[in-house]
Amino acid sequence: MNRTKKIPSYRRYKTTGQGVVVLAGKYHYLGLHGTPESHQNNKRTVAEWLPAWVSNGPMRNDLGNRFHVGSHTVIREFPRRAINDWRMQQ
């Protein structure tokens, strides 16, 4: 299933009443929700983050190819890699 890229949304963080945007899993607090300064901080923060996200994407390797390691791959590969690492340490 392909995920479409979309610009992260500006929203209200209920506990503190601040505006927040989440970029690459990191919360960026923008000031009091709904204020012009908060919206301006949102635009600036997203604009700084957006070029790297568009060019590299959240799931691309150094060659620019998309990759995703699922849990099935980890479960399948872990024993083999663990044994190889153990042998190299001996």
PDB file as gemmi writes it, atoms N, CA and C in Angstrom:
CRYST1    1.000    1.000    1.000  90.00  90.00  90.00 P 1                      
ATOM      1  N   MET A   1       0.839  -1.176   0.000  1.00  0.00           N  
ATOM      2  CA  MET A   1       0.000   0.000   0.000  1.00  0.00           C  
ATOM      3  C   MET A   1       0.884   1.239   0.000  1.00  0.00           C  
ATOM      4  N   ASN A   2       0.693   2.102  -0.986  1.00  0.00           N  
ATOM      5  CA  ASN A   2       1.486   3.316  -1.081  1.00  0.00           C  
ATOM      6  C   ASN A   2       0.877   4.415  -0.238  1.00  0.00           C  
ATOM      7  N   ARG A   3       1.733   5.111   0.465  1.00  0.00           N  
ATOM      8  CA  ARG A   3       1.279   6.260   1.239  1.00  0.00           C  
ATOM      9  C   ARG A   3       1.554   7.512   0.428  1.00  0.00           C  
ATOM     10  N   THR A   4       0.596   8.380   0.369  1.00  0.00           N  
ATOM     11  CA  THR A   4       0.812   9.632  -0.333  1.00  0.00           C  
ATOM     12  C   THR A   4       1.468  10.621   0.617  1.00  0.00           C  
ATOM     13  N   LYS A   5       2.355  11.416   0.050  1.00  0.00           N  
ATOM     14  CA  LYS A   5       3.010  12.430   0.860  1.00  0.00           C  
ATOM     15  C   LYS A   5       2.076  13.614   0.985  1.00  0.00           C  
ATOM     16  N   LYS A   6       1.914  14.104   2.194  1.00  0.00           N  
ATOM     17  CA  LYS A   6       1.135  15.312   2.385  1.00  0.00           C  
ATOM     18  C   LYS A   6       1.821  16.171   3.439  1.00  0.00           C  
ATOM     19  N   ILE A   7       1.624  17.442   3.329  1.00  0.00           N  
ATOM     20  CA  ILE A   7       2.246  18.381   4.251  1.00  0.00           C  
ATOM     21  C   ILE A   7       1.628  18.188   5.631  1.00  0.00           C  
ATOM     22  N   PRO A   8       2.454  18.084   6.674  1.00  0.00           N  
ATOM     23  CA  PRO A   8       1.931  17.879   8.030  1.00  0.00           C  
ATOM     24  C   PRO A   8       1.011  19.024   8.455  1.00  0.00           C  
ATOM     25  N   SER A   9      -0.001  18.682   9.211  1.00  0.00           N  
ATOM     26  CA  SER A   9      -1.006  19.667   9.576  1.00  0.00           C  
ATOM     27  C   SER A   9      -0.663  20.415  10.856  1.00  0.00           C  
ATOM     28  N   TYR A  10      -1.086  21.654  10.890  1.00  0.00           N  
ATOM     29  CA  TYR A  10      -1.001  22.495  12.077  1.00  0.00           C  
ATOM     30  C   TYR A  10      -2.177  22.117  12.958  1.00  0.00           C  
ATOM     31  N   ARG A  11      -1.913  21.915  14.236  1.00  0.00           N  
ATOM     32  CA  ARG A  11      -3.016  21.536  15.130  1.00  0.00           C  
ATOM     33  C   ARG A  11      -2.755  22.055  16.531  1.00  0.00           C  
ATOM     34  N   ARG A  12      -3.742  21.868  17.387  1.00  0.00           N  
ATOM     35  CA  ARG A  12      -3.674  22.353  18.769  1.00  0.00           C  
ATOM     36  C   ARG A  12      -3.241  21.221  19.684  1.00  0.00           C  
ATOM     37  N   TYR A  13      -2.253  21.490  20.521  1.00  0.00           N  
ATOM     38  CA  TYR A  13      -1.821  20.547  21.546  1.00  0.00           C  
ATOM     39  C   TYR A  13      -2.645  20.865  22.789  1.00  0.00           C  
ATOM     40  N   LYS A  14      -3.581  19.967  23.124  1.00  0.00           N  
ATOM     41  CA  LYS A  14      -4.586  20.270  24.150  1.00  0.00           C  
ATOM     42  C   LYS A  14      -4.002  20.592  25.518  1.00  0.00           C  
ATOM     43  N   THR A  15      -2.962  19.890  25.936  1.00  0.00           N  
ATOM     44  CA  THR A  15      -2.424  20.053  27.278  1.00  0.00           C  
ATOM     45  C   THR A  15      -1.954  21.474  27.547  1.00  0.00           C  
ATOM     46  N   THR A  16      -1.245  22.057  26.571  1.00  0.00           N  
ATOM     47  CA  THR A  16      -0.673  23.389  26.772  1.00  0.00           C  
ATOM     48  C   THR A  16      -1.391  24.480  25.994  1.00  0.00           C  
ATOM     49  N   GLY A  17      -2.244  24.099  25.053  1.00  0.00           N  
ATOM     50  CA  GLY A  17      -2.940  25.087  24.235  1.00  0.00           C  
ATOM     51  C   GLY A  17      -2.066  25.690  23.146  1.00  0.00           C  
ATOM     52  N   GLN A  18      -0.945  25.056  22.878  1.00  0.00           N  
ATOM     53  CA  GLN A  18      -0.043  25.568  21.852  1.00  0.00           C  
ATOM     54  C   GLN A  18      -0.343  24.939  20.504  1.00  0.00           C  
ATOM     55  N   GLY A  19       0.058  25.650  19.462  1.00  0.00           N  
ATOM     56  CA  GLY A  19       0.014  25.080  18.129  1.00  0.00           C  
ATOM     57  C   GLY A  19       1.201  24.144  17.983  1.00  0.00           C  
ATOM     58  N   VAL A  20       1.005  23.054  17.261  1.00  0.00           N  
ATOM     59  CA  VAL A  20       2.075  22.072  17.101  1.00  0.00           C  
ATOM     60  C   VAL A  20       2.009  21.474  15.705  1.00  0.00           C  
ATOM     61  N   VAL A  21       3.167  21.129  15.190  1.00  0.00           N  
ATOM     62  CA  VAL A  21       3.269  20.374  13.945  1.00  0.00           C  
ATOM     63  C   VAL A  21       4.313  19.287  14.193  1.00  0.00           C  
ATOM     64  N   VAL A  22       4.051  18.084  13.672  1.00  0.00           N  
ATOM     65  CA  VAL A  22       4.963  16.966  13.866  1.00  0.00           C  
ATOM     66  C   VAL A  22       5.685  16.720  12.549  1.00  0.00           C  
ATOM     67  N   LEU A  23       7.013  16.860  12.584  1.00  0.00           N  
ATOM     68  CA  LEU A  23       7.833  16.663  11.393  1.00  0.00           C  
ATOM     69  C   LEU A  23       8.833  15.550  11.673  1.00  0.00           C  
ATOM     70  N   ALA A  24       8.752  14.490  10.889  1.00  0.00           N  
ATOM     71  CA  ALA A  24       9.639  13.330  11.041  1.00  0.00           C  
ATOM     72  C   ALA A  24       9.609  12.788  12.467  1.00  0.00           C  
ATOM     73  N   GLY A  25       8.441  12.787  13.095  1.00  0.00           N  
ATOM     74  CA  GLY A  25       8.280  12.236  14.424  1.00  0.00           C  
ATOM     75  C   GLY A  25       8.654  13.169  15.557  1.00  0.00           C  
ATOM     76  N   LYS A  26       9.076  14.385  15.248  1.00  0.00           N  
ATOM     77  CA  LYS A  26       9.474  15.333  16.275  1.00  0.00           C  
ATOM     78  C   LYS A  26       8.423  16.436  16.386  1.00  0.00           C  
ATOM     79  N   TYR A  27       7.991  16.722  17.620  1.00  0.00           N  
ATOM     80  CA  TYR A  27       6.989  17.756  17.857  1.00  0.00           C  
ATOM     81  C   TYR A  27       7.658  19.125  17.856  1.00  0.00           C  
ATOM     82  N   HIS A  28       7.093  20.042  17.067  1.00  0.00           N  
ATOM     83  CA  HIS A  28       7.572  21.427  17.024  1.00  0.00           C  
ATOM     84  C   HIS A  28       6.452  22.308  17.568  1.00  0.00           C  
ATOM     85  N   TYR A  29       6.701  22.898  18.740  1.00  0.00           N  
ATOM     86  CA  TYR A  29       5.711  23.766  19.363  1.00  0.00           C  
ATOM     87  C   TYR A  29       5.869  25.170  18.800  1.00  0.00           C  
ATOM     88  N   LEU A  30       4.743  25.802  18.455  1.00  0.00           N  
ATOM     89  CA  LEU A  30       4.775  27.008  17.652  1.00  0.00           C  
ATOM     90  C   LEU A  30       4.258  28.248  18.361  1.00  0.00           C  
ATOM     91  N   GLY A  31       3.889  28.150  19.606  1.00  0.00           N  
ATOM     92  CA  GLY A  31       3.306  29.273  20.324  1.00  0.00           C  
ATOM     93  C   GLY A  31       1.823  29.041  20.536  1.00  0.00           C  
ATOM     94  N   LEU A  32       1.160  30.005  21.125  1.00  0.00           N  
ATOM     95  CA  LEU A  32      -0.255  29.883  21.450  1.00  0.00           C  
ATOM     96  C   LEU A  32      -1.071  29.604  20.188  1.00  0.00           C  
ATOM     97  N   HIS A  33      -1.880  28.544  20.227  1.00  0.00           N  
ATOM     98  CA  HIS A  33      -2.643  28.102  19.055  1.00  0.00           C  
ATOM     99  C   HIS A  33      -3.592  29.198  18.560  1.00  0.00           C  
ATOM    100  N   GLY A  34      -3.613  29.372  17.250  1.00  0.00           N  
ATOM    101  CA  GLY A  34      -4.544  30.295  16.626  1.00  0.00           C  
ATOM    102  C   GLY A  34      -4.017  31.712  16.459  1.00  0.00           C  
ATOM    103  N   THR A  35      -2.891  32.042  17.048  1.00  0.00           N  
ATOM    104  CA  THR A  35      -2.353  33.392  16.919  1.00  0.00           C  
ATOM    105  C   THR A  35      -1.616  33.534  15.594  1.00  0.00           C  
ATOM    106  N   PRO A  36      -1.527  34.751  15.076  1.00  0.00           N  
ATOM    107  CA  PRO A  36      -0.789  34.964  13.826  1.00  0.00           C  
ATOM    108  C   PRO A  36       0.680  34.515  13.934  1.00  0.00           C  
ATOM    109  N   GLU A  37       1.286  34.713  15.097  1.00  0.00           N  
ATOM    110  CA  GLU A  37       2.679  34.296  15.278  1.00  0.00           C  
ATOM    111  C   GLU A  37       2.817  32.782  15.176  1.00  0.00           C  
ATOM    112  N   SER A  38       1.850  32.073  15.731  1.00  0.00           N  
ATOM    113  CA  SER A  38       1.874  30.622  15.687  1.00  0.00           C  
ATOM    114  C   SER A  38       1.752  30.125  14.246  1.00  0.00           C  
ATOM    115  N   HIS A  39       0.856  30.728  13.475  1.00  0.00           N  
ATOM    116  CA  HIS A  39       0.704  30.341  12.066  1.00  0.00           C  
ATOM    117  C   HIS A  39       1.961  30.681  11.271  1.00  0.00           C  
ATOM    118  N   GLN A  40       2.572  31.810  11.573  1.00  0.00           N  
ATOM    119  CA  GLN A  40       3.803  32.209  10.890  1.00  0.00           C  
ATOM    120  C   GLN A  40       4.934  31.228  11.234  1.00  0.00           C  
ATOM    121  N   ASN A  41       5.037  30.850  12.501  1.00  0.00           N  
ATOM    122  CA  ASN A  41       6.043  29.866  12.903  1.00  0.00           C  
ATOM    123  C   ASN A  41       5.812  28.527  12.220  1.00  0.00           C  
ATOM    124  N   ASN A  42       4.547  28.149  12.041  1.00  0.00           N  
ATOM    125  CA  ASN A  42       4.222  26.905  11.349  1.00  0.00           C  
ATOM    126  C   ASN A  42       4.709  26.960   9.905  1.00  0.00           C  
ATOM    127  N   LYS A  43       4.396  28.046   9.211  1.00  0.00           N  
ATOM    128  CA  LYS A  43       4.827  28.180   7.810  1.00  0.00           C  
ATOM    129  C   LYS A  43       6.344  28.147   7.695  1.00  0.00           C  
ATOM    130  N   ARG A  44       7.038  28.836   8.603  1.00  0.00           N  
ATOM    131  CA  ARG A  44       8.493  28.881   8.567  1.00  0.00           C  
ATOM    132  C   ARG A  44       9.091  27.495   8.848  1.00  0.00           C  
ATOM    133  N   THR A  45       8.568  26.813   9.867  1.00  0.00           N  
ATOM    134  CA  THR A  45       9.095  25.505  10.256  1.00  0.00           C  
ATOM    135  C   THR A  45       8.900  24.485   9.139  1.00  0.00           C  
ATOM    136  N   VAL A  46       7.719  24.459   8.563  1.00  0.00           N  
ATOM    137  CA  VAL A  46       7.444  23.514   7.478  1.00  0.00           C  
ATOM    138  C   VAL A  46       8.271  23.865   6.249  1.00  0.00           C  
ATOM    139  N   ALA A  47       8.431  25.165   5.947  1.00  0.00           N  
ATOM    140  CA  ALA A  47       9.212  25.582   4.785  1.00  0.00           C  
ATOM    141  C   ALA A  47      10.679  25.180   4.926  1.00  0.00           C  
ATOM    142  N   GLU A  48      11.212  25.218   6.139  1.00  0.00           N  
ATOM    143  CA  GLU A  48      12.597  24.801   6.357  1.00  0.00           C  
ATOM    144  C   GLU A  48      12.751  23.293   6.209  1.00  0.00           C  
ATOM    145  N   TRP A  49      11.741  22.548   6.600  1.00  0.00           N  
ATOM    146  CA  TRP A  49      11.795  21.093   6.591  1.00  0.00           C  
ATOM    147  C   TRP A  49      11.431  20.494   5.236  1.00  0.00           C  
ATOM    148  N   LEU A  50      10.562  21.160   4.489  1.00  0.00           N  
ATOM    149  CA  LEU A  50       9.979  20.612   3.265  1.00  0.00           C  
ATOM    150  C   LEU A  50      10.986  20.254   2.172  1.00  0.00           C  
ATOM    151  N   PRO A  51      11.991  21.077   1.847  1.00  0.00           N  
ATOM    152  CA  PRO A  51      12.892  20.703   0.750  1.00  0.00           C  
ATOM    153  C   PRO A  51      13.614  19.378   0.963  1.00  0.00           C  
ATOM    154  N   ALA A  52      14.071  19.115   2.170  1.00  0.00           N  
ATOM    155  CA  ALA A  52      14.754  17.851   2.439  1.00  0.00           C  
ATOM    156  C   ALA A  52      13.782  16.684   2.334  1.00  0.00           C  
ATOM    157  N   TRP A  53      12.562  16.890   2.771  1.00  0.00           N  
ATOM    158  CA  TRP A  53      11.548  15.834   2.730  1.00  0.00           C  
ATOM    159  C   TRP A  53      11.177  15.489   1.296  1.00  0.00           C  
ATOM    160  N   VAL A  54      11.057  16.515   0.441  1.00  0.00           N  
ATOM    161  CA  VAL A  54      10.672  16.279  -0.949  1.00  0.00           C  
ATOM    162  C   VAL A  54      11.799  15.593  -1.704  1.00  0.00           C  
ATOM    163  N   SER A  55      13.050  16.028  -1.493  1.00  0.00           N  
ATOM    164  CA  SER A  55      14.158  15.458  -2.253  1.00  0.00           C  
ATOM    165  C   SER A  55      14.539  14.060  -1.767  1.00  0.00           C  
ATOM    166  N   ASN A  56      14.578  13.851  -0.470  1.00  0.00           N  
ATOM    167  CA  ASN A  56      14.997  12.559   0.057  1.00  0.00           C  
ATOM    168  C   ASN A  56      13.836  11.654   0.399  1.00  0.00           C  
ATOM    169  N   GLY A  57      12.787  12.224   0.930  1.00  0.00           N  
ATOM    170  CA  GLY A  57      11.664  11.422   1.370  1.00  0.00           C  
ATOM    171  C   GLY A  57      11.980  10.761   2.689  1.00  0.00           C  
ATOM    172  N   PRO A  58      10.980  10.370   3.434  1.00  0.00           N  
ATOM    173  CA  PRO A  58      11.224   9.774   4.727  1.00  0.00           C  
ATOM    174  C   PRO A  58      11.782   8.357   4.659  1.00  0.00           C  
ATOM    175  N   MET A  59      11.604   7.699   3.517  1.00  0.00           N  
ATOM    176  CA  MET A  59      12.066   6.317   3.409  1.00  0.00           C  
ATOM    177  C   MET A  59      12.859   6.134   2.119  1.00  0.00           C  
ATOM    178  N   ARG A  60      14.018   6.778   2.023  1.00  0.00           N  
ATOM    179  CA  ARG A  60      14.889   6.598   0.863  1.00  0.00           C  
ATOM    180  C   ARG A  60      16.303   6.344   1.351  1.00  0.00           C  
ATOM    181  N   ASN A  61      17.030   5.544   0.598  1.00  0.00           N  
ATOM    182  CA  ASN A  61      18.404   5.278   0.978  1.00  0.00           C  
ATOM    183  C   ASN A  61      19.327   6.275   0.282  1.00  0.00           C  
ATOM    184  N   ASP A  62      20.633   6.085   0.407  1.00  0.00           N  
ATOM    185  CA  ASP A  62      21.595   7.030  -0.155  1.00  0.00           C  
ATOM    186  C   ASP A  62      21.544   7.101  -1.674  1.00  0.00           C  
ATOM    187  N   LEU A  63      21.087   6.053  -2.319  1.00  0.00           N  
ATOM    188  CA  LEU A  63      21.005   6.034  -3.771  1.00  0.00           C  
ATOM    189  C   LEU A  63      19.705   6.652  -4.285  1.00  0.00           C  
ATOM    190  N   GLY A  64      18.830   7.047  -3.395  1.00  0.00           N  
ATOM    191  CA  GLY A  64      17.564   7.641  -3.797  1.00  0.00           C  
ATOM    192  C   GLY A  64      16.468   6.624  -4.045  1.00  0.00           C  
ATOM    193  N   ASN A  65      16.737   5.352  -3.770  1.00  0.00           N  
ATOM    194  CA  ASN A  65      15.729   4.311  -3.971  1.00  0.00           C  
ATOM    195  C   ASN A  65      14.871   4.172  -2.724  1.00  0.00           C  
ATOM    196  N   ARG A  66      13.593   3.925  -2.933  1.00  0.00           N  
ATOM    197  CA  ARG A  66      12.691   3.730  -1.796  1.00  0.00           C  
ATOM    198  C   ARG A  66      12.965   2.379  -1.168  1.00  0.00           C  
ATOM    199  N   PHE A  67      12.899   2.327   0.140  1.00  0.00           N  
ATOM    200  CA  PHE A  67      13.050   1.061   0.831  1.00  0.00           C  
ATOM    201  C   PHE A  67      12.176   1.058   2.069  1.00  0.00           C  
ATOM    202  N   HIS A  68      11.836  -0.137   2.468  1.00  0.00           N  
ATOM    203  CA  HIS A  68      11.064  -0.305   3.695  1.00  0.00           C  
ATOM    204  C   HIS A  68      11.417  -1.661   4.270  1.00  0.00           C  
ATOM    205  N   VAL A  69      11.787  -1.675   5.523  1.00  0.00           N  
ATOM    206  CA  VAL A  69      12.096  -2.933   6.189  1.00  0.00           C  
ATOM    207  C   VAL A  69      10.930  -3.256   7.103  1.00  0.00           C  
ATOM    208  N   GLY A  70      10.215  -4.295   6.767  1.00  0.00           N  
ATOM    209  CA  GLY A  70       9.074  -4.703   7.568  1.00  0.00           C  
ATOM    210  C   GLY A  70       9.494  -5.640   8.685  1.00  0.00           C  
ATOM    211  N   SER A  71       8.575  -5.892   9.586  1.00  0.00           N  
ATOM    212  CA  SER A  71       8.870  -6.774  10.717  1.00  0.00           C  
ATOM    213  C   SER A  71       9.187  -8.187  10.242  1.00  0.00           C  
ATOM    214  N   HIS A  72       8.558  -8.618   9.152  1.00  0.00           N  
ATOM    215  CA  HIS A  72       8.838  -9.957   8.639  1.00  0.00           C  
ATOM    216  C   HIS A  72      10.290 -10.086   8.196  1.00  0.00           C  
ATOM    217  N   THR A  73      10.850  -9.011   7.637  1.00  0.00           N  
ATOM    218  CA  THR A  73      12.249  -9.026   7.217  1.00  0.00           C  
ATOM    219  C   THR A  73      13.173  -9.089   8.417  1.00  0.00           C  
ATOM    220  N   VAL A  74      12.864  -8.319   9.440  1.00  0.00           N  
ATOM    221  CA  VAL A  74      13.679  -8.314  10.653  1.00  0.00           C  
ATOM    222  C   VAL A  74      13.668  -9.694  11.300  1.00  0.00           C  
ATOM    223  N   ILE A  75      12.501 -10.297  11.409  1.00  0.00           N  
ATOM    224  CA  ILE A  75      12.374 -11.613  12.033  1.00  0.00           C  
ATOM    225  C   ILE A  75      13.133 -12.666  11.225  1.00  0.00           C  
ATOM    226  N   ARG A  76      13.062 -12.580   9.919  1.00  0.00           N  
ATOM    227  CA  ARG A  76      13.734 -13.546   9.055  1.00  0.00           C  
ATOM    228  C   ARG A  76      15.251 -13.369   9.084  1.00  0.00           C  
ATOM    229  N   GLU A  77      15.730 -12.131   9.069  1.00  0.00           N  
ATOM    230  CA  GLU A  77      17.160 -11.855   8.947  1.00  0.00           C  
ATOM    231  C   GLU A  77      17.913 -11.854  10.272  1.00  0.00           C  
ATOM    232  N   PHE A  78      17.237 -11.614  11.380  1.00  0.00           N  
ATOM    233  CA  PHE A  78      17.936 -11.466  12.654  1.00  0.00           C  
ATOM    234  C   PHE A  78      18.785 -12.680  13.032  1.00  0.00           C  
ATOM    235  N   PRO A  79      18.247 -13.915  12.993  1.00  0.00           N  
ATOM    236  CA  PRO A  79      19.080 -15.060  13.414  1.00  0.00           C  
ATOM    237  C   PRO A  79      20.349 -15.204  12.568  1.00  0.00           C  
ATOM    238  N   ARG A  80      20.231 -15.044  11.271  1.00  0.00           N  
ATOM    239  CA  ARG A  80      21.395 -15.186  10.396  1.00  0.00           C  
ATOM    240  C   ARG A  80      22.440 -14.120  10.710  1.00  0.00           C  
ATOM    241  N   ARG A  81      22.006 -12.877  10.856  1.00  0.00           N  
ATOM    242  CA  ARG A  81      22.954 -11.796  11.141  1.00  0.00           C  
ATOM    243  C   ARG A  81      23.559 -11.931  12.529  1.00  0.00           C  
ATOM    244  N   ALA A  82      22.772 -12.366  13.487  1.00  0.00           N  
ATOM    245  CA  ALA A  82      23.297 -12.539  14.844  1.00  0.00           C  
ATOM    246  C   ALA A  82      24.365 -13.622  14.868  1.00  0.00           C  
ATOM    247  N   ILE A  83      24.145 -14.723  14.160  1.00  0.00           N  
ATOM    248  CA  ILE A  83      25.135 -15.803  14.105  1.00  0.00           C  
ATOM    249  C   ILE A  83      26.399 -15.322  13.408  1.00  0.00           C  
ATOM    250  N   ASN A  84      26.245 -14.591  12.296  1.00  0.00           N  
ATOM    251  CA  ASN A  84      27.410 -14.068  11.590  1.00  0.00           C  
ATOM    252  C   ASN A  84      28.207 -13.106  12.459  1.00  0.00           C  
ATOM    253  N   ASP A  85      27.519 -12.225  13.173  1.00  0.00           N  
ATOM    254  CA  ASP A  85      28.206 -11.279  14.064  1.00  0.00           C  
ATOM    255  C   ASP A  85      28.934 -12.023  15.177  1.00  0.00           C  
ATOM    256  N   TRP A  86      28.308 -13.049  15.716  1.00  0.00           N  
ATOM    257  CA  TRP A  86      28.920 -13.834  16.781  1.00  0.00           C  
ATOM    258  C   TRP A  86      30.174 -14.532  16.271  1.00  0.00           C  
ATOM    259  N   ARG A  87      30.097 -15.095  15.064  1.00  0.00           N  
ATOM    260  CA  ARG A  87      31.264 -15.778  14.466  1.00  0.00           C  
ATOM    261  C   ARG A  87      32.407 -14.806  14.236  1.00  0.00           C  
ATOM    262  N   MET A  88      32.100 -13.597  13.820  1.00  0.00           N  
ATOM    263  CA  MET A  88      33.151 -12.608  13.554  1.00  0.00           C  
ATOM    264  C   MET A  88      33.844 -12.176  14.847  1.00  0.00           C  
ATOM    265  N   GLN A  89      33.147 -12.240  15.954  1.00  0.00           N  
ATOM    266  CA  GLN A  89      33.744 -11.859  17.226  1.00  0.00           C  
ATOM    267  C   GLN A  89      34.640 -12.955  17.781  1.00  0.00           C  
ATOM    268  N   GLN A  90      34.465 -14.186  17.333  1.00  0.00           N  
ATOM    269  CA  GLN A  90      35.269 -15.308  17.832  1.00  0.00           C  
ATOM    270  C   GLN A  90      36.655 -15.298  17.258  1.00  0.00           C  
TER     271      GLN A  90                                                      
END                                                                             
